[in-house]
Amino acid sequence: MKSKILTIGLVLVAMFAFGTMNAQELSLDKEVHDYGTMDQGGNGECVFTVTNTGSAPLIITNCKGSCGCTVPQCDKAPIAPGGSQDIKVKYDTKRIGPINKSVTITSNATNTPTKVIRIKGNIKAKPAATTPK
């Protein structure tokens, strides 16, 4: 009986160790992009770089903005261990006022299968056009 328990314990330890060795881990260059203050109609694009710090391929299955004014683009090709990939985020700068939006990244990462990144800043209105006299 003791040998069966010992065998089962060793099998469980080996399974855990093997699962950890083949982990996919998601790491980001930043979690927040601050646009600062920008003019209405300005360039609302930014990039977040995802790196696979694990030992197995990382697959991003979905990137979703918190609203229609925040549009992420992510490649769904596997990221090899040690490899990186960019997530491009575009904010609609026609809207005036503060920005505080998020993008949710879903992946097979063992450390953070769902990761939320943010963009922030402020859009100021264009000055009114003046007509020459």
Secondary structure, DSSP 8 states (H G I E B T S, - for coil): -HHHHHHHHHHHHHHHHHHHHT---EEES-SEEEEEEEETT---EEEEEEEE-SSS-B-EEEEEESSTTEEEEE--S-B-TT-EEEEEEEE-TTS-EEEEEEEEEEE--SS-SEEEEEEEEEEE---------
